[in-house]
Amino acid sequence: MRLLIVGGTGKFGRWFVPLFRRHGWEVMVSGRGERREVADSLGCRYVPADEYPKTLKECDMVMISVPIDVFEDVVRKVAPHMRKGSILFDVTSVKKGPIEAMLKYAPEGVEVVGTHPMFGPTVPNLKGQTVIMVRTPKSGKGFDMLKSLFESEGAHVEVMGAEEHDRVMAVVQGLTHFAYLSIGATLKKLGFDVAKSRKCMSPVYEVMIDFVGRILAQNPYLYALIQTNPETIEVRKAFLEEARRLSELIERNDIEGFVKTMKESASHFGNTEAALRRSDKIIRRTIDELENVMSSIGKEVIVQHVKGTYHRGILVDVKGRELIIKEGKRTGVFKLENIRILEPHEVMEWRMKNVPRARRDFSFFVPEGASEDVLRWVISNVENVADVSIIDVYNHRKGRSITFRVEILSDVDVKSIEHEIIRILKGLGCSIRGE
């Protein structure tokens, strides 16, 4: 099964490469700027636009991951070359226009499916994520296949019509982004020192300001294009009218009018108690992270920086949002938001990959009927043992002899690990050859 991701050299397009590969698909990519080095890094074949006529005849599925403003032009160049029985789908944040374009240019017999993954390329996988799917007059078995694939990866799939999708997204994305961007622009106009304000922030302010920063850190062209959803016009108009009305209530010192608005809004919102509990969980996670960091003071930690580097050392102190870590003779200062302390199982994985190993051979006579593989498994489960292999087995007059080659992580007391292995094997009835 072959898939071409048009726009596969972009961040979102390339995110899908390993997803489809896990399901046995051969994935090819194309994109603007002839970014063949991206395809090479993904281990994919790069398909230039002039090869579409030939390559698309060989594809079982084509995914379009391009900006909305160029979507129709791209579909016009791609869809007509697709073969009967293949599937064409998109991952845009608006559905009505893109689906109309795909239906317009897709030849008879080509399935058309609309999808909108409700996440960005920073999420690690589909577990717990939502994917919205739209059936079209040209949808068939391909729709069900894609739905099953997304669900098998742990996603929640919501099926709805294109027009309903765009109305909902006008609020879910359009209003949300517009409100956060408005806050960001207001902070800029006021000349407000955001960094300094963090020293006296409440938990709610911290969450809100981080979400504002999250939006501002991303591609502004993408967010501008999301606002081009025609359904957002009325939404923005209503938002501005209500903001103005609330401001006027406050300026008139109309406390009762303000209270009435807030109560009516709460009533319409519905189940605000559940929303309070969910937001408490978000706040609690932030507090738990800090508590976990504080509990590690004086202990050795391994931290991963957002740049991908790792640092191992003693956590000396935590001052505000900064961690002070002593790495040998050096002392480093790291911002909490830029690092993550590895969990115990992650520490072991990191050590397995990065710590040099000490090799030791152990020769034992083993009891009659003892399984070589079971004994090797027992040794491999000793803490700080990285690998165990059997390098020699022979029959001696004293019984069967097995030599185990054991690789021990060298950042611990290797002698103590040796003694532990000997203790365990003797406890299983083995005896050291040569004693």
C-alpha positions in Angstrom: 0.0 0.0 0.0 1.4 3.3 -1.1 0.7 6.8 0.4 1.9 10.2 -0.9 1.7 13.0 1.5 1.6 16.3 -0.4 3.0 18.8 2.0 4.9 16.0 3.7 8.0 18.0 4.2 6.1 20.4 6.5 6.0 19.9 10.3 2.4 18.5 10.3 2.8 16.4 7.1 6.0 14.7 8.3 4.3 13.9 11.7 2.1 11.4 9.8 5.0 9.5 8.2 5.7 7.1 11.1 2.0 6.8 11.9 1.2 5.2 8.5 4.5 3.3 8.4 3.5 1.5 11.6 0.5 0.2 9.7 2.6 -1.2 6.8 2.3 1.7 4.4 5.1 2.7 2.0 5.1 6.5 2.5 6.4 9.1 0.0 6.4 12.9 0.5 6.4 16.0 -1.7 6.4 19.7 -0.7 7.4 23.2 -1.5 11.0 24.2 -2.0 12.2 20.8 -3.1 13.2 19.9 0.5 14.7 16.6 -0.3 16.8 16.6 2.8 13.6 16.3 4.9 12.5 13.3 2.9 16.0 11.8 3.4 15.8 12.3 7.2 12.4 10.6 7.2 13.7 7.7 5.1 11.2 8.5 2.4 11.2 8.9 -1.4 10.8 12.6 -2.4 8.3 13.1 -5.3 8.7 16.4 -7.2 5.6 17.9 -8.8 6.6 17.0 -12.3 6.4 13.3 -11.4 2.8 13.5 -10.1 1.3 12.1 -13.3 3.3 8.9 -13.1 3.6 8.5 -9.3 -0.1 9.1 -8.4 -1.1 6.3 -10.7 0.8 4.0 -8.3 -0.7 5.4 -5.1 -3.4 3.9 -3.0 -3.9 7.0 -1.0 -3.0 10.7 -1.1 -3.0 13.0 1.9 -3.1 16.8 1.3 -1.4 18.8 4.1 -1.0 22.3 2.8 -2.2 25.8 3.8 -5.8 26.6 3.1 -5.0 29.5 0.8 -3.2 27.2 -1.7 -5.3 24.1 -1.1 -7.5 24.2 -4.2 -4.5 25.0 -6.5 -2.6 22.0 -5.1 -5.6 19.7 -5.4 -6.1 20.8 -9.0 -2.6 19.6 -9.8 -2.8 16.4 -7.8 -6.3 14.9 -7.9 -6.8 14.4 -11.7 -3.8 12.0 -11.8 -5.2 9.7 -9.2 -6.3 6.2 -10.2 -9.7 4.6 -9.6 -10.1 3.0 -6.2 -7.6 5.3 -4.5 -8.4 7.6 -1.6 -7.9 11.4 -1.4 -8.1 13.1 2.1 -7.1 16.3 3.7 -6.0 17.5 7.2 -7.1 21.2 7.0 -8.9 23.1 9.8 -11.7 24.1 7.5 -13.8 21.5 5.8 -16.5 23.0 3.4 -14.1 24.7 0.9 -11.5 21.9 0.8 -14.0 19.1 0.4 -15.7 21.0 -2.4 -12.3 21.4 -4.1 -11.5 17.7 -3.7 -14.9 16.6 -5.0 -14.5 19.0 -8.0 -11.1 17.7 -9.2 -11.2 14.0 -8.1 -11.9 11.7 -11.0 -14.8 9.2 -10.9 -14.0 6.3 -8.7 -11.6 8.2 -6.4 -12.8 8.3 -2.8 -12.8 11.7 -1.0 -12.7 12.0 2.8 -12.4 15.1 5.0 -10.4 14.9 8.2 -9.3 17.5 10.8 -6.8 16.2 13.4 -7.5 18.5 16.5 -3.8 18.7 17.5 -0.5 20.0 16.4 2.8 18.3 15.4 4.2 18.7 19.0 2.0 15.8 20.4 3.9 12.5 20.6 1.1 10.3 19.3 -2.7 9.9 18.7 -3.5 8.6 22.2 -6.3 10.7 23.6 -6.4 13.0 20.7 -9.5 13.9 18.6 -9.8 13.5 14.9 -12.9 14.9 13.2 -13.9 13.1 10.0 -16.4 14.1 7.3 -18.1 11.8 4.9 -18.6 13.0 1.3 -20.7 11.8 -1.6 -17.5 10.1 -2.8 -16.6 8.4 0.6 -16.6 4.6 0.8 -14.5 1.9 2.4 -11.6 4.3 2.6 -13.5 6.4 5.2 -13.9 3.3 7.4 -10.3 2.2 6.9 -9.0 5.6 8.0 -11.4 5.8 10.9 -10.2 2.3 12.1 -6.6 3.3 11.7 -6.9 6.5 13.8 -8.9 4.6 16.5 -6.3 1.8 16.6 -3.8 4.5 17.5 -5.9 5.6 20.5 -7.7 8.6 18.9 -11.3 9.6 19.4 -13.0 10.0 16.0 -15.9 12.4 15.8 -18.0 12.2 12.6 -19.9 15.3 11.4 -20.9 17.3 8.3 -18.6 19.9 6.7 -20.9 22.9 7.5 -21.4 21.8 11.1 -17.7 21.3 11.5 -16.9 24.9 10.3 -19.6 26.4 12.6 -18.1 24.5 15.6 -14.5 25.3 14.7 -15.4 29.0 14.4 -15.7 28.9 18.2 -13.4 26.0 19.1 -10.5 27.5 17.2 -11.6 30.8 15.8 -12.8 32.4 19.0 -10.2 30.7 21.3 -7.3 31.9 19.1 -8.8 35.3 18.6 -9.2 35.8 22.4 -5.7 34.7 23.2 -4.2 36.7 20.4 -6.1 39.7 21.6 -4.6 39.2 25.1 -1.2 39.0 23.6 -1.7 42.2 21.6 -3.0 44.0 24.7 0.1 43.0 26.7 2.2 44.5 24.0 0.2 47.7 23.8 0.4 48.1 27.5 4.2 47.4 27.5 3.4 44.9 30.2 6.4 42.9 31.5 5.2 39.3 31.2 8.4 37.7 32.6 8.4 39.9 35.7 4.7 39.2 36.3 5.4 35.5 36.7 7.0 36.3 40.1 3.6 37.2 41.5 1.2 35.0 39.3 -1.7 33.0 40.5 -2.2 29.4 39.1 -5.0 30.5 36.8 -2.9 33.4 35.4 0.1 31.0 34.9 -2.0 28.6 32.8 -3.7 31.4 30.8 -0.4 33.3 30.1 1.2 30.0 29.0 -1.6 29.3 26.5 -1.2 32.9 25.2 2.5 32.2 24.7 1.8 28.8 23.1 -0.4 30.5 20.4 2.1 33.3 19.9 5.0 30.8 19.5 3.5 29.2 16.4 3.2 30.0 12.8 1.2 33.3 12.5 0.2 32.6 8.9 -1.5 29.4 10.0 -3.5 31.3 12.6 -4.4 34.0 10.2 -5.7 31.4 7.7 -7.8 29.7 10.5 -9.5 33.1 11.0 -10.5 33.1 7.3 -13.2 30.5 8.0 -16.3 32.4 6.9 -18.1 31.3 10.1 -15.7 33.2 12.3 -17.0 36.6 11.1 -20.2 36.4 13.3 -18.2 34.9 16.2 -15.7 37.7 16.3 -18.5 40.3 16.0 -20.3 38.7 18.9 -17.1 38.6 21.0 -16.3 42.2 20.4 -19.9 43.3 21.2 -20.0 41.4 24.5 -16.5 42.6 25.5 -17.7 46.2 24.8 -20.9 45.7 26.7 -19.1 44.2 29.8 -16.7 47.1 29.7 -19.6 49.6 29.7 -21.2 47.8 32.6 -18.0 48.2 34.7 -17.5 51.8 33.6 -21.1 52.6 34.8 -20.3 50.8 38.1 -23.3 48.5 37.2 -22.4 45.7 39.6 -25.8 44.1 39.3 -25.6 44.1 35.5 -22.2 42.5 35.6 -23.4 39.8 38.1 -26.5 39.1 36.0 -24.3 38.7 32.9 -22.0 36.3 34.7 -24.8 34.2 36.2 -26.6 34.0 32.8 -23.3 33.0 31.1 -22.7 30.3 33.8 -26.2 29.0 33.3 -25.8 28.7 29.6 -22.3 27.2 30.0 -23.7 24.3 32.0 -21.9 22.1 34.6 -19.4 24.7 35.6 -18.5 22.5 38.6 -17.1 19.8 36.2 -15.1 22.5 34.4 -13.7 23.7 37.8 -12.6 20.2 38.6 -10.9 19.7 35.2 -9.1 23.0 35.4 -8.1 22.1 39.0 -6.4 19.0 37.6 -4.4 21.1 35.1 -3.3 23.4 37.9 -2.5 20.5 40.2 -0.2 18.9 37.6 1.8 22.1 37.5 2.0 22.1 41.3 2.9 18.3 41.3 5.7 19.0 38.9 7.3 21.6 41.2 6.8 19.4 44.2 8.6 16.5 42.4 11.4 18.8 41.5 11.7 20.0 45.1 11.8 16.4 46.4 14.8 15.8 44.2 17.1 18.4 45.8 20.3 16.8 46.9 19.8 13.8 44.6 21.3 12.9 41.3 18.9 13.6 38.4 19.0 13.3 34.6 17.2 16.1 32.8 16.2 16.5 29.2 16.4 20.0 27.7 13.9 21.2 25.1 16.9 21.3 22.7 17.2 17.5 23.0 20.4 17.6 25.2 20.6 15.6 28.5 22.3 16.7 31.7 23.2 14.5 34.6 24.2 15.8 38.0 23.2 16.7 41.5 20.1 19.0 41.9 21.6 21.5 44.3 18.7 24.0 44.6 15.5 25.4 43.1 15.1 29.1 43.0 11.8 30.3 41.7 11.5 28.7 38.2 15.2 27.9 38.0 17.0 24.6 38.8 20.7 24.6 39.8 22.4 21.4 38.8 26.0 20.5 39.5 27.5 18.4 36.7 30.9 17.3 38.0 32.9 20.5 38.4 30.4 22.6 36.4 27.2 24.1 37.7 24.3 24.8 35.3 21.2 26.9 35.7 18.1 25.6 33.9 14.6 27.1 33.6 12.0 24.7 34.7 9.9 25.2 31.6 12.9 24.2 29.4 13.7 20.9 31.1 12.1 17.7 32.2 13.4 15.4 34.9 13.5 11.8 33.6 11.3 9.2 35.3 13.0 6.2 36.9 12.3 3.9 33.9 13.6 6.7 31.5 16.7 7.0 33.6 17.5 3.3 33.1 16.8 3.6 29.3 19.2 6.6 29.1 21.9 4.8 31.1 21.6 1.7 28.9 22.3 3.9 25.8 24.9 6.3 27.3 26.9 4.6 30.1 30.0 2.6 29.3 29.8 -1.1 30.2 32.2 -3.3 32.2 32.4 -6.8 30.7 32.7 -9.8 33.1 32.6 -13.6 32.5 31.2 -16.0 35.0 31.7 -19.8 34.6 29.4 -22.1 36.7 28.6 -25.7 37.0 24.8 -25.9 36.8 22.4 -28.4 38.4 21.1 -31.2 36.1 18.0 -30.1 34.2 18.7 -26.4 34.7 17.6 -24.2 31.7 20.4 -22.1 30.2 17.8 -19.5 29.1 16.2 -19.2 32.5 19.5 -18.7 34.2 20.5 -16.0 31.7 17.1 -14.4 32.3 17.7 -14.4 36.0 21.1 -12.7 35.7 19.7 -10.1 33.2 17.2 -9.0 35.8 19.9 -8.0 38.3 19.8 -4.2 38.7 22.4 -2.4 36.5 23.0 -5.5 34.3 22.8 -4.3 30.7 23.2 -7.5 28.8 23.9 -11.2 29.3 25.0 -13.8 26.7 26.1 -17.4 26.9 29.6 -17.8 25.3 30.5 -21.4 26.3 28.7 -24.6 27.3 30.4 -27.9 27.7 30.0 -31.2 29.7 32.6 -31.8 32.4 33.0 -34.7 34.7 31.7 -32.5 37.5 28.6 -31.7 35.4 27.5 -29.2 32.8 29.4 -25.9 32.7 28.1 -22.6 31.4 30.0 -19.4 30.9 27.9 -16.2 31.0 29.3 -13.0 29.6 27.7 -10.1 31.6 27.8 -6.4 30.7 27.4 -4.2 33.8 26.8 -0.4 33.7 30.0 1.1 34.9 28.6 4.1 36.7 27.9 1.9 39.8 30.1 -0.3 42.1 30.7 -3.1 39.6 32.2 -5.4 42.3 28.9 -5.3 44.2 27.0 -6.4 41.1 29.5 -9.2 40.5 28.9 -10.4 44.1 25.1 -10.2 43.6 25.3 -12.4 40.5 27.4 -15.0 42.2 25.1 -15.0 45.3 22.0 -15.5 43.1 23.5 -18.3 41.0 24.8 -20.1 44.1 21.4 -19.8 45.6 20.0 -21.6 42.5 22.4 -24.5 43.1 25.2 -23.5 40.8 28.9 -23.7 41.8 31.7 -21.6 40.5 34.0 -23.5 38.2 37.5 -23.5 39.6 36.5 -23.5 43.3 
